[in-house]
């Protein structure tokens, strides 16, 4: 019975650590950056938004590719 509470606390600790690391990531990457393709600048913005956008784009592409193969 005590392990159920421990399991719940472990999940909360992991979520808390992930939230703190995410906040640190955002606070460290406020410098402006631009995304260029060949000679064109497609968009510019804070580095954390650009990185997060391409991370989400990669997740979506991977999900669609895995779904197609299944």
PDB file with SEQRES, HELIX, SHEET and CRYST1 records, atoms N, CA, C and O in Angstrom:
SEQRES   1 A   70  UNK UNK UNK UNK UNK UNK UNK UNK UNK UNK UNK UNK UNK          
SEQRES   2 A   70  UNK UNK UNK UNK UNK UNK UNK UNK UNK UNK UNK UNK UNK          
SEQRES   3 A   70  UNK UNK UNK UNK UNK UNK UNK UNK UNK UNK UNK UNK UNK          
SEQRES   4 A   70  UNK UNK UNK UNK UNK UNK UNK UNK UNK UNK UNK UNK UNK          
SEQRES   5 A   70  UNK UNK UNK UNK UNK UNK UNK UNK UNK UNK UNK UNK UNK          
SEQRES   6 A   70  UNK UNK UNK UNK UNK                                          
HELIX    1 AA1 UNK A    2  UNK A   28  1                                  27    
HELIX    2 AA2 UNK A   47  UNK A   69  1                                  23    
SHEET    1 AA1 2 UNK A  32  UNK A  37  0                                        
SHEET    2 AA1 2 UNK A  40  UNK A  46 -1                                        
CRYST1    1.000    1.000    1.000  90.00  90.00  90.00 P 1           1          
ATOM      1  N   UNK A   1       0.813  -1.183   0.000  1.00  0.00           N  
ATOM      2  CA  UNK A   1       0.000   0.000   0.000  1.00  0.00           C  
ATOM      3  C   UNK A   1       0.869   1.265   0.000  1.00  0.00           C  
ATOM      4  O   UNK A   1       0.500   2.276  -0.598  1.00  0.00           O  
ATOM      5  N   UNK A   2       2.000   1.205   0.658  1.00  0.00           N  
ATOM      6  CA  UNK A   2       2.884   2.358   0.701  1.00  0.00           C  
ATOM      7  C   UNK A   2       3.530   2.610  -0.657  1.00  0.00           C  
ATOM      8  O   UNK A   2       3.905   3.742  -0.965  1.00  0.00           O  
ATOM      9  N   UNK A   3       3.662   1.569  -1.469  1.00  0.00           N  
ATOM     10  CA  UNK A   3       4.299   1.736  -2.770  1.00  0.00           C  
ATOM     11  C   UNK A   3       3.430   2.526  -3.743  1.00  0.00           C  
ATOM     12  O   UNK A   3       3.953   3.174  -4.649  1.00  0.00           O  
ATOM     13  N   UNK A   4       2.117   2.481  -3.567  1.00  0.00           N  
ATOM     14  CA  UNK A   4       1.231   3.240  -4.442  1.00  0.00           C  
ATOM     15  C   UNK A   4       1.469   4.740  -4.268  1.00  0.00           C  
ATOM     16  O   UNK A   4       1.520   5.480  -5.250  1.00  0.00           O  
ATOM     17  N   UNK A   5       1.614   5.182  -3.034  1.00  0.00           N  
ATOM     18  CA  UNK A   5       1.910   6.594  -2.783  1.00  0.00           C  
ATOM     19  C   UNK A   5       3.285   6.966  -3.300  1.00  0.00           C  
ATOM     20  O   UNK A   5       3.477   8.065  -3.819  1.00  0.00           O  
ATOM     21  N   UNK A   6       4.235   6.069  -3.165  1.00  0.00           N  
ATOM     22  CA  UNK A   6       5.587   6.322  -3.656  1.00  0.00           C  
ATOM     23  C   UNK A   6       5.582   6.451  -5.171  1.00  0.00           C  
ATOM     24  O   UNK A   6       6.277   7.300  -5.728  1.00  0.00           O  
ATOM     25  N   UNK A   7       4.802   5.613  -5.837  1.00  0.00           N  
ATOM     26  CA  UNK A   7       4.705   5.658  -7.293  1.00  0.00           C  
ATOM     27  C   UNK A   7       4.100   6.984  -7.747  1.00  0.00           C  
ATOM     28  O   UNK A   7       4.559   7.573  -8.726  1.00  0.00           O  
ATOM     29  N   UNK A   8       3.089   7.447  -7.051  1.00  0.00           N  
ATOM     30  CA  UNK A   8       2.444   8.714  -7.377  1.00  0.00           C  
ATOM     31  C   UNK A   8       3.408   9.879  -7.156  1.00  0.00           C  
ATOM     32  O   UNK A   8       3.461  10.804  -7.966  1.00  0.00           O  
ATOM     33  N   UNK A   9       4.165   9.835  -6.065  1.00  0.00           N  
ATOM     34  CA  UNK A   9       5.131  10.892  -5.782  1.00  0.00           C  
ATOM     35  C   UNK A   9       6.251  10.903  -6.809  1.00  0.00           C  
ATOM     36  O   UNK A   9       6.739  11.973  -7.174  1.00  0.00           O  
ATOM     37  N   UNK A  10       6.664   9.750  -7.277  1.00  0.00           N  
ATOM     38  CA  UNK A  10       7.722   9.678  -8.280  1.00  0.00           C  
ATOM     39  C   UNK A  10       7.277  10.355  -9.569  1.00  0.00           C  
ATOM     40  O   UNK A  10       8.061  11.072 -10.191  1.00  0.00           O  
ATOM     41  N   UNK A  11       6.042  10.141  -9.976  1.00  0.00           N  
ATOM     42  CA  UNK A  11       5.524  10.792 -11.179  1.00  0.00           C  
ATOM     43  C   UNK A  11       5.503  12.303 -11.008  1.00  0.00           C  
ATOM     44  O   UNK A  11       5.863  13.038 -11.927  1.00  0.00           O  
ATOM     45  N   UNK A  12       5.084  12.771  -9.837  1.00  0.00           N  
ATOM     46  CA  UNK A  12       5.050  14.211  -9.583  1.00  0.00           C  
ATOM     47  C   UNK A  12       6.449  14.809  -9.591  1.00  0.00           C  
ATOM     48  O   UNK A  12       6.649  15.915 -10.093  1.00  0.00           O  
ATOM     49  N   UNK A  13       7.409  14.093  -9.042  1.00  0.00           N  
ATOM     50  CA  UNK A  13       8.788  14.576  -9.030  1.00  0.00           C  
ATOM     51  C   UNK A  13       9.325  14.667 -10.450  1.00  0.00           C  
ATOM     52  O   UNK A  13       9.980  15.648 -10.801  1.00  0.00           O  
ATOM     53  N   UNK A  14       9.058  13.663 -11.267  1.00  0.00           N  
ATOM     54  CA  UNK A  14       9.530  13.674 -12.657  1.00  0.00           C  
ATOM     55  C   UNK A  14       8.888  14.824 -13.430  1.00  0.00           C  
ATOM     56  O   UNK A  14       9.563  15.500 -14.206  1.00  0.00           O  
ATOM     57  N   UNK A  15       7.596  15.049 -13.226  1.00  0.00           N  
ATOM     58  CA  UNK A  15       6.912  16.157 -13.892  1.00  0.00           C  
ATOM     59  C   UNK A  15       7.494  17.494 -13.437  1.00  0.00           C  
ATOM     60  O   UNK A  15       7.692  18.393 -14.254  1.00  0.00           O  
ATOM     61  N   UNK A  16       7.767  17.629 -12.147  1.00  0.00           N  
ATOM     62  CA  UNK A  16       8.354  18.861 -11.623  1.00  0.00           C  
ATOM     63  C   UNK A  16       9.737  19.128 -12.181  1.00  0.00           C  
ATOM     64  O   UNK A  16      10.052  20.260 -12.547  1.00  0.00           O  
ATOM     65  N   UNK A  17      10.567  18.094 -12.251  1.00  0.00           N  
ATOM     66  CA  UNK A  17      11.920  18.250 -12.800  1.00  0.00           C  
ATOM     67  C   UNK A  17      11.842  18.624 -14.276  1.00  0.00           C  
ATOM     68  O   UNK A  17      12.592  19.488 -14.731  1.00  0.00           O  
ATOM     69  N   UNK A  18      10.945  17.988 -15.033  1.00  0.00           N  
ATOM     70  CA  UNK A  18      10.786  18.311 -16.453  1.00  0.00           C  
ATOM     71  C   UNK A  18      10.319  19.754 -16.639  1.00  0.00           C  
ATOM     72  O   UNK A  18      10.770  20.437 -17.558  1.00  0.00           O  
ATOM     73  N   UNK A  19       9.425  20.219 -15.779  1.00  0.00           N  
ATOM     74  CA  UNK A  19       8.943  21.598 -15.866  1.00  0.00           C  
ATOM     75  C   UNK A  19      10.065  22.591 -15.577  1.00  0.00           C  
ATOM     76  O   UNK A  19      10.184  23.607 -16.261  1.00  0.00           O  
ATOM     77  N   UNK A  20      10.879  22.306 -14.577  1.00  0.00           N  
ATOM     78  CA  UNK A  20      12.000  23.194 -14.246  1.00  0.00           C  
ATOM     79  C   UNK A  20      13.012  23.216 -15.386  1.00  0.00           C  
ATOM     80  O   UNK A  20      13.499  24.284 -15.757  1.00  0.00           O  
ATOM     81  N   UNK A  21      13.333  22.048 -15.948  1.00  0.00           N  
ATOM     82  CA  UNK A  21      14.278  22.000 -17.067  1.00  0.00           C  
ATOM     83  C   UNK A  21      13.728  22.733 -18.285  1.00  0.00           C  
ATOM     84  O   UNK A  21      14.479  23.402 -18.994  1.00  0.00           O  
ATOM     85  N   UNK A  22      12.427  22.615 -18.534  1.00  0.00           N  
ATOM     86  CA  UNK A  22      11.812  23.345 -19.638  1.00  0.00           C  
ATOM     87  C   UNK A  22      11.883  24.849 -19.430  1.00  0.00           C  
ATOM     88  O   UNK A  22      12.146  25.596 -20.373  1.00  0.00           O  
ATOM     89  N   UNK A  23      11.653  25.297 -18.208  1.00  0.00           N  
ATOM     90  CA  UNK A  23      11.735  26.720 -17.896  1.00  0.00           C  
ATOM     91  C   UNK A  23      13.163  27.239 -18.065  1.00  0.00           C  
ATOM     92  O   UNK A  23      13.368  28.327 -18.604  1.00  0.00           O  
ATOM     93  N   UNK A  24      14.140  26.475 -17.611  1.00  0.00           N  
ATOM     94  CA  UNK A  24      15.547  26.863 -17.778  1.00  0.00           C  
ATOM     95  C   UNK A  24      15.890  26.947 -19.261  1.00  0.00           C  
ATOM     96  O   UNK A  24      16.574  27.878 -19.685  1.00  0.00           O  
ATOM     97  N   UNK A  25      15.420  25.980 -20.057  1.00  0.00           N  
ATOM     98  CA  UNK A  25      15.659  25.985 -21.500  1.00  0.00           C  
ATOM     99  C   UNK A  25      15.104  27.253 -22.137  1.00  0.00           C  
ATOM    100  O   UNK A  25      15.773  27.888 -22.952  1.00  0.00           O  
ATOM    101  N   UNK A  26      13.882  27.622 -21.765  1.00  0.00           N  
ATOM    102  CA  UNK A  26      13.258  28.813 -22.341  1.00  0.00           C  
ATOM    103  C   UNK A  26      14.010  30.073 -21.925  1.00  0.00           C  
ATOM    104  O   UNK A  26      14.252  30.946 -22.758  1.00  0.00           O  
ATOM    105  N   UNK A  27      14.379  30.181 -20.666  1.00  0.00           N  
ATOM    106  CA  UNK A  27      15.058  31.385 -20.184  1.00  0.00           C  
ATOM    107  C   UNK A  27      16.452  31.551 -20.779  1.00  0.00           C  
ATOM    108  O   UNK A  27      16.940  32.676 -20.886  1.00  0.00           O  
ATOM    109  N   UNK A  28      17.097  30.463 -21.166  1.00  0.00           N  
ATOM    110  CA  UNK A  28      18.438  30.556 -21.740  1.00  0.00           C  
ATOM    111  C   UNK A  28      18.428  30.870 -23.229  1.00  0.00           C  
ATOM    112  O   UNK A  28      19.461  31.262 -23.772  1.00  0.00           O  
ATOM    113  N   UNK A  29      17.313  30.715 -23.898  1.00  0.00           N  
ATOM    114  CA  UNK A  29      17.287  30.843 -25.353  1.00  0.00           C  
ATOM    115  C   UNK A  29      16.362  31.951 -25.833  1.00  0.00           C  
ATOM    116  O   UNK A  29      15.517  31.728 -26.699  1.00  0.00           O  
ATOM    117  N   UNK A  30      16.521  33.145 -25.271  1.00  0.00           N  
ATOM    118  CA  UNK A  30      15.704  34.268 -25.706  1.00  0.00           C  
ATOM    119  C   UNK A  30      16.345  35.062 -26.836  1.00  0.00           C  
ATOM    120  O   UNK A  30      15.716  35.971 -27.376  1.00  0.00           O  
ATOM    121  N   UNK A  31      17.569  34.742 -27.201  1.00  0.00           N  
ATOM    122  CA  UNK A  31      18.240  35.491 -28.257  1.00  0.00           C  
ATOM    123  C   UNK A  31      17.522  35.266 -29.590  1.00  0.00           C  
ATOM    124  O   UNK A  31      17.001  34.182 -29.852  1.00  0.00           O  
ATOM    125  N   UNK A  32      17.503  36.289 -30.411  1.00  0.00           N  
ATOM    126  CA  UNK A  32      16.826  36.215 -31.704  1.00  0.00           C  
ATOM    127  C   UNK A  32      17.654  35.398 -32.693  1.00  0.00           C  
ATOM    128  O   UNK A  32      18.882  35.482 -32.719  1.00  0.00           O  
ATOM    129  N   UNK A  33      16.970  34.627 -33.487  1.00  0.00           N  
ATOM    130  CA  UNK A  33      17.625  33.847 -34.529  1.00  0.00           C  
ATOM    131  C   UNK A  33      16.712  33.824 -35.742  1.00  0.00           C  
ATOM    132  O   UNK A  33      15.519  34.109 -35.636  1.00  0.00           O  
ATOM    133  N   UNK A  34      17.270  33.486 -36.887  1.00  0.00           N  
ATOM    134  CA  UNK A  34      16.455  33.413 -38.097  1.00  0.00           C  
ATOM    135  C   UNK A  34      16.672  32.069 -38.770  1.00  0.00           C  
ATOM    136  O   UNK A  34      17.752  31.483 -38.692  1.00  0.00           O  
ATOM    137  N   UNK A  35      15.644  31.600 -39.420  1.00  0.00           N  
ATOM    138  CA  UNK A  35      15.720  30.348 -40.173  1.00  0.00           C  
ATOM    139  C   UNK A  35      15.820  30.705 -41.642  1.00  0.00           C  
ATOM    140  O   UNK A  35      14.948  31.380 -42.190  1.00  0.00           O  
ATOM    141  N   UNK A  36      16.897  30.246 -42.280  1.00  0.00           N  
ATOM    142  CA  UNK A  36      17.122  30.559 -43.684  1.00  0.00           C  
ATOM    143  C   UNK A  36      17.122  29.284 -44.507  1.00  0.00           C  
ATOM    144  O   UNK A  36      17.664  28.261 -44.090  1.00  0.00           O  
ATOM    145  N   UNK A  37      16.510  29.358 -45.675  1.00  0.00           N  
ATOM    146  CA  UNK A  37      16.538  28.263 -46.636  1.00  0.00           C  
ATOM    147  C   UNK A  37      17.162  28.812 -47.905  1.00  0.00           C  
ATOM    148  O   UNK A  37      16.617  29.710 -48.546  1.00  0.00           O  
ATOM    149  N   UNK A  38      18.317  28.259 -48.258  1.00  0.00           N  
ATOM    150  CA  UNK A  38      19.128  28.746 -49.373  1.00  0.00           C  
ATOM    151  C   UNK A  38      19.450  30.215 -49.134  1.00  0.00           C  
ATOM    152  O   UNK A  38      20.260  30.515 -48.258  1.00  0.00           O  
ATOM    153  N   UNK A  39      18.851  31.139 -49.876  1.00  0.00           N  
ATOM    154  CA  UNK A  39      19.179  32.554 -49.673  1.00  0.00           C  
ATOM    155  C   UNK A  39      18.030  33.336 -49.043  1.00  0.00           C  
ATOM    156  O   UNK A  39      18.165  34.535 -48.799  1.00  0.00           O  
ATOM    157  N   UNK A  40      16.909  32.680 -48.777  1.00  0.00           N  
ATOM    158  CA  UNK A  40      15.743  33.372 -48.247  1.00  0.00           C  
ATOM    159  C   UNK A  40      15.624  33.181 -46.741  1.00  0.00           C  
ATOM    160  O   UNK A  40      15.787  32.076 -46.225  1.00  0.00           O  
ATOM    161  N   UNK A  41      15.340  34.263 -46.057  1.00  0.00           N  
ATOM    162  CA  UNK A  41      15.032  34.171 -44.631  1.00  0.00           C  
ATOM    163  C   UNK A  41      13.536  33.913 -44.509  1.00  0.00           C  
ATOM    164  O   UNK A  41      12.718  34.767 -44.853  1.00  0.00           O  
ATOM    165  N   UNK A  42      13.189  32.731 -44.018  1.00  0.00           N  
ATOM    166  CA  UNK A  42      11.779  32.362 -43.930  1.00  0.00           C  
ATOM    167  C   UNK A  42      11.095  33.005 -42.734  1.00  0.00           C  
ATOM    168  O   UNK A  42       9.977  33.505 -42.857  1.00  0.00           O  
ATOM    169  N   UNK A  43      11.750  32.999 -41.580  1.00  0.00           N  
ATOM    170  CA  UNK A  43      11.195  33.667 -40.407  1.00  0.00           C  
ATOM    171  C   UNK A  43      12.292  33.857 -39.382  1.00  0.00           C  
ATOM    172  O   UNK A  43      13.329  33.196 -39.429  1.00  0.00           O  
ATOM    173  N   UNK A  44      12.051  34.768 -38.455  1.00  0.00           N  
ATOM    174  CA  UNK A  44      12.986  34.973 -37.353  1.00  0.00           C  
ATOM    175  C   UNK A  44      12.181  35.139 -36.077  1.00  0.00           C  
ATOM    176  O   UNK A  44      11.027  35.567 -36.097  1.00  0.00           O  
ATOM    177  N   UNK A  45      12.815  34.792 -34.973  1.00  0.00           N  
ATOM    178  CA  UNK A  45      12.147  34.882 -33.685  1.00  0.00           C  
ATOM    179  C   UNK A  45      13.068  34.381 -32.599  1.00  0.00           C  
ATOM    180  O   UNK A  45      14.227  34.063 -32.867  1.00  0.00           O  
ATOM    181  N   UNK A  46      12.571  34.305 -31.371  1.00  0.00           N  
ATOM    182  CA  UNK A  46      13.391  33.780 -30.284  1.00  0.00           C  
ATOM    183  C   UNK A  46      13.820  32.338 -30.573  1.00  0.00           C  
ATOM    184  O   UNK A  46      13.061  31.541 -31.124  1.00  0.00           O  
ATOM    185  N   UNK A  47      15.034  32.039 -30.191  1.00  0.00           N  
ATOM    186  CA  UNK A  47      15.604  30.728 -30.499  1.00  0.00           C  
ATOM    187  C   UNK A  47      14.771  29.586 -29.929  1.00  0.00           C  
ATOM    188  O   UNK A  47      14.647  28.543 -30.570  1.00  0.00           O  
ATOM    189  N   UNK A  48      14.196  29.757 -28.737  1.00  0.00           N  
ATOM    190  CA  UNK A  48      13.441  28.661 -28.135  1.00  0.00           C  
ATOM    191  C   UNK A  48      12.174  28.355 -28.919  1.00  0.00           C  
ATOM    192  O   UNK A  48      11.728  27.208 -28.945  1.00  0.00           O  
ATOM    193  N   UNK A  49      11.585  29.364 -29.559  1.00  0.00           N  
ATOM    194  CA  UNK A  49      10.399  29.118 -30.380  1.00  0.00           C  
ATOM    195  C   UNK A  49      10.778  28.368 -31.647  1.00  0.00           C  
ATOM    196  O   UNK A  49      10.075  27.444 -32.057  1.00  0.00           O  
ATOM    197  N   UNK A  50      11.887  28.759 -32.271  1.00  0.00           N  
ATOM    198  CA  UNK A  50      12.344  28.090 -33.491  1.00  0.00           C  
ATOM    199  C   UNK A  50      12.690  26.634 -33.199  1.00  0.00           C  
ATOM    200  O   UNK A  50      12.300  25.743 -33.954  1.00  0.00           O  
ATOM    201  N   UNK A  51      13.416  26.384 -32.112  1.00  0.00           N  
ATOM    202  CA  UNK A  51      13.785  25.010 -31.754  1.00  0.00           C  
ATOM    203  C   UNK A  51      12.540  24.192 -31.428  1.00  0.00           C  
ATOM    204  O   UNK A  51      12.413  23.049 -31.868  1.00  0.00           O  
ATOM    205  N   UNK A  52      11.625  24.773 -30.661  1.00  0.00           N  
ATOM    206  CA  UNK A  52      10.397  24.055 -30.300  1.00  0.00           C  
ATOM    207  C   UNK A  52       9.548  23.749 -31.529  1.00  0.00           C  
ATOM    208  O   UNK A  52       8.951  22.676 -31.615  1.00  0.00           O  
ATOM    209  N   UNK A  53       9.488  24.677 -32.477  1.00  0.00           N  
ATOM    210  CA  UNK A  53       8.722  24.464 -33.698  1.00  0.00           C  
ATOM    211  C   UNK A  53       9.265  23.271 -34.481  1.00  0.00           C  
ATOM    212  O   UNK A  53       8.497  22.413 -34.918  1.00  0.00           O  
ATOM    213  N   UNK A  54      10.579  23.214 -34.658  1.00  0.00           N  
ATOM    214  CA  UNK A  54      11.145  22.107 -35.424  1.00  0.00           C  
ATOM    215  C   UNK A  54      11.086  20.790 -34.657  1.00  0.00           C  
ATOM    216  O   UNK A  54      11.003  19.724 -35.267  1.00  0.00           O  
ATOM    217  N   UNK A  55      11.127  20.849 -33.345  1.00  0.00           N  
ATOM    218  CA  UNK A  55      10.940  19.639 -32.548  1.00  0.00           C  
ATOM    219  C   UNK A  55       9.531  19.087 -32.753  1.00  0.00           C  
ATOM    220  O   UNK A  55       9.359  17.888 -32.976  1.00  0.00           O  
ATOM    221  N   UNK A  56       8.529  19.954 -32.680  1.00  0.00           N  
ATOM    222  CA  UNK A  56       7.143  19.525 -32.893  1.00  0.00           C  
ATOM    223  C   UNK A  56       6.920  19.045 -34.325  1.00  0.00           C  
ATOM    224  O   UNK A  56       6.189  18.081 -34.549  1.00  0.00           O  
ATOM    225  N   UNK A  57       7.544  19.712 -35.293  1.00  0.00           N  
ATOM    226  CA  UNK A  57       7.435  19.287 -36.687  1.00  0.00           C  
ATOM    227  C   UNK A  57       8.024  17.894 -36.869  1.00  0.00           C  
ATOM    228  O   UNK A  57       7.453  17.069 -37.582  1.00  0.00           O  
ATOM    229  N   UNK A  58       9.158  17.623 -36.233  1.00  0.00           N  
ATOM    230  CA  UNK A  58       9.766  16.298 -36.292  1.00  0.00           C  
ATOM    231  C   UNK A  58       8.906  15.238 -35.623  1.00  0.00           C  
ATOM    232  O   UNK A  58       8.785  14.124 -36.134  1.00  0.00           O  
ATOM    233  N   UNK A  59       8.306  15.575 -34.482  1.00  0.00           N  
ATOM    234  CA  UNK A  59       7.401  14.631 -33.819  1.00  0.00           C  
ATOM    235  C   UNK A  59       6.200  14.297 -34.701  1.00  0.00           C  
ATOM    236  O   UNK A  59       5.808  13.136 -34.812  1.00  0.00           O  
ATOM    237  N   UNK A  60       5.625  15.313 -35.322  1.00  0.00           N  
ATOM    238  CA  UNK A  60       4.460  15.085 -36.181  1.00  0.00           C  
ATOM    239  C   UNK A  60       4.842  14.232 -37.390  1.00  0.00           C  
ATOM    240  O   UNK A  60       4.107  13.317 -37.761  1.00  0.00           O  
ATOM    241  N   UNK A  61       5.976  14.525 -37.998  1.00  0.00           N  
ATOM    242  CA  UNK A  61       6.430  13.746 -39.154  1.00  0.00           C  
ATOM    243  C   UNK A  61       6.705  12.302 -38.755  1.00  0.00           C  
ATOM    244  O   UNK A  61       6.318  11.382 -39.475  1.00  0.00           O  
ATOM    245  N   UNK A  62       7.361  12.092 -37.630  1.00  0.00           N  
ATOM    246  CA  UNK A  62       7.632  10.739 -37.149  1.00  0.00           C  
ATOM    247  C   UNK A  62       6.361   9.979 -36.825  1.00  0.00           C  
ATOM    248  O   UNK A  62       6.258   8.786 -37.110  1.00  0.00           O  
ATOM    249  N   UNK A  63       5.391  10.660 -36.231  1.00  0.00           N  
ATOM    250  CA  UNK A  63       4.108  10.020 -35.915  1.00  0.00           C  
ATOM    251  C   UNK A  63       3.386   9.590 -37.187  1.00  0.00           C  
ATOM    252  O   UNK A  63       2.876   8.474 -37.275  1.00  0.00           O  
ATOM    253  N   UNK A  64       3.348  10.486 -38.170  1.00  0.00           N  
ATOM    254  CA  UNK A  64       2.671  10.153 -39.424  1.00  0.00           C  
ATOM    255  C   UNK A  64       3.383   9.029 -40.165  1.00  0.00           C  
ATOM    256  O   UNK A  64       2.729   8.165 -40.749  1.00  0.00           O  
ATOM    257  N   UNK A  65       4.696   9.028 -40.150  1.00  0.00           N  
ATOM    258  CA  UNK A  65       5.462   7.970 -40.808  1.00  0.00           C  
ATOM    259  C   UNK A  65       5.243   6.633 -40.112  1.00  0.00           C  
ATOM    260  O   UNK A  65       5.080   5.612 -40.780  1.00  0.00           O  
ATOM    261  N   UNK A  66       5.237   6.622 -38.788  1.00  0.00           N  
ATOM    262  CA  UNK A  66       5.007   5.379 -38.038  1.00  0.00           C  
ATOM    263  C   UNK A  66       3.578   4.880 -38.245  1.00  0.00           C  
ATOM    264  O   UNK A  66       3.343   3.674 -38.324  1.00  0.00           O  
ATOM    265  N   UNK A  67       2.640   5.795 -38.330  1.00  0.00           N  
ATOM    266  CA  UNK A  67       1.246   5.402 -38.544  1.00  0.00           C  
ATOM    267  C   UNK A  67       1.059   4.796 -39.932  1.00  0.00           C  
ATOM    268  O   UNK A  67       0.277   3.862 -40.108  1.00  0.00           O  
ATOM    269  N   UNK A  68       1.779   5.333 -40.914  1.00  0.00           N  
ATOM    270  CA  UNK A  68       1.681   4.815 -42.275  1.00  0.00           C  
ATOM    271  C   UNK A  68       2.256   3.403 -42.365  1.00  0.00           C  
ATOM    272  O   UNK A  68       1.723   2.559 -43.086  1.00  0.00           O  
ATOM    273  N   UNK A  69       3.334   3.147 -41.638  1.00  0.00           N  
ATOM    274  CA  UNK A  69       3.974   1.828 -41.661  1.00  0.00           C  
ATOM    275  C   UNK A  69       3.170   0.775 -40.913  1.00  0.00           C  
ATOM    276  O   UNK A  69       3.263  -0.413 -41.221  1.00  0.00           O  
ATOM    277  N   UNK A  70       2.384   1.201 -39.936  1.00  0.00           N  
ATOM    278  CA  UNK A  70       1.624   0.228 -39.117  1.00  0.00           C  
ATOM    279  C   UNK A  70       0.385  -0.284 -39.820  1.00  0.00           C  
ATOM    280  O   UNK A  70      -0.348  -1.101 -39.263  1.00  0.00           O  
TER     281      UNK A  70                                                      
END                                                                             
